């Protein structure tokens, strides 16, 4: 489906109705069971379900779980049918039937080649297209289907949420179990909760009422046991404890539930800041303020059943390997599968979890709200035991959509939409979240002004206000190397720039006539209005545009430059957010989060992602590994003055040496070096550690001008503690003087499971990139400024390879290879 123009060629599939059917034998004696259910964990989306020609019910929500009582219908041999209705025609029909006020937007922009009225169907919103993805309005059974048979009682939901009571210095667990009780009278029994590692065992006598009954148990953790809390990646271990819960009911049927429990607390702190209007917006985990570093997650494939455990593990591990500690599961995709959150629990990735509403207004009629209520309650019950989830958020950008009037609603009608907004996100979604889960914070939207939005009736006049909440920021017209264009916000939850995926990724879904930046294919793949031109403009500010007469060489040069540009832009912006964490300037600052848009790709196309479809790291992802490093020096220039900050996520202060090295573009020998010793970099903060007028610096390094030299710098400590080496360009690289075409070469050898590339250069080389085509894996570093004759880079393969394969696949590129 991803090949060339097939997203459009296959459109007919989604406009048709499809029926799935099969015959099956019942593998048990039906008469022995009081109740038999047919359970669908996920149906996408609108369907009628029949068993032996009897209609069991209908589905209209992809995010719901449906359970049908088939006790009286099931036979020894059965015929089951799931008759789907085209999601596209259903959405159009729902929109036509909605007689009240219109619910914009009706259709996506033409450049997206998508379908209309996606806001009228509870389905993955981006499956009707998005500005980084194709339109594939799938229909089918997207999660597990099973038959459950039971007598007496059956466990439907089971969850465990921790809380810490400061006054008593004690951990508690709230263990909630929701049952279907089929006996006609109450069932009594005993529940035992056992956590051996914490010497905690408690017994409860309980009574279940007929129907859907729930039990909530409060377990006190033994005070003499040392509880190790769960920490985000980079801040400690992700300790979990095995827990066994045994239900022994008088009916004689015993249920044993094994689960992993984690202990962590989360607070979203919104309080006044001295010397600044507004409120803070940051997360405290286990009482410690944590700077949130990460990205935004979109669905990993248009076809969810292709997203395996290995797909998720590879992408999430890549996030952790780039020093990320958080991801925002964006509200236009899906609530991710259980394995996604399990992996995040295990590797320490915090999740900002949106509910699935994005960039649109939504209906609030009774039927729609009932469906949403069932969805929210199901998802919160399913997910609330995961320590990785630190926030529920009602929607993506819908507060901003109304406040900034994206859909040109006539002023007198705005009140209607505000009322709908409050009904959906506050009176329904928020109410359910608060009743189901008191263990973590809730915000109604992103971006939002947080408590200030609440005060203004849940819709603030300006949700992008830097003094409150979180902001989304995109600007494709300004110079991205200029840090002053970025908002000094409390929390940056979306920002980004596009680039193209590597040639090896594009090649798989294209043919040779597509390999040019202006081909029909290149235009077709770009779903963001003027996106390809915006990339050219941004590149043109600082780099020479490729002029090669060979179209394929030209295309490859363009791809390389878009990745260099994207990496450098987001580096500048992210470093600005990181050095703003400890200061207030003109009332703005105390930035405590940077989540760039976006982590992963849904297909092979230009997008904001740092990981290509298939998991290959773009240059941005290698840069992220550095700009999210736990210890990092960051430079910026203000009125001719060079400032360097020491940024640290470490839990202790460190006494370090700042090494500043100035290189001429024309020589591998440094022009001059400065070591500033006794630099104190404070724990979890950003402090100024160096400042000097650039003119003085250049005068000291006598052979230097802005155009002929570049500055690199790093922090070094006693015990092998070292930051990545950072760089600061004194001019655009298109104006650089003295850059020479270099002879780059590499030799490859194997050490255990890792391959070592030894690079050699004859001159300083900017943005040196190693690419091994389709060989799956990642490098230890990439896209770097090469200032020494020799450099070692490791390659970590994701599947078996060999020295020969790597040698023959390797392409080495630096800025000077672009012609």
MOBELSUL-V55432 format. One line per field, one symbol per residue. burial: 1 if it has 9 or more other C-alpha atoms within 8 Angstrom, else 0. A space follows every 10 residues. Layout:
burial: ???
This chain:
burial: 0111111001 1001101101 0000010001 0011111111 1111111111 1100010011 1111110111 1001000111 1111111111 1101100000 0000101100 0111111111 1111111111 0111111111 0110100011 1111101111 1111100001 1111111111 1110011111 1111110101 1000010111 0111101011 1000000011 1110001111 1111111110 0000000000 1111111111 0110010011 1111110001 1111111111 1101001000 1111111011 0111111111 1111100001 1111101111 1111111101 1111000110 1111111111 1111111111 1111111111 1110100000 0001001101 1111111111 1110011011 1111111111 0111010111 0111111111 1110000001 0010000111 1111111111 1110110011 0001110010 1110011100 1001110111 0110010000 1001111111 1111111111 1111111111 1101001111 1111111111 1111111111 1110111111 1111111111 1111110000 1111111111 0011111111 1111111101 1110000011 1111111110 1111001110 1001011111 1111111000 0111011101 0100010011 0101000101 0001111111 1111111111 0110101110 0111111110 1011111000 0010011011 011111000
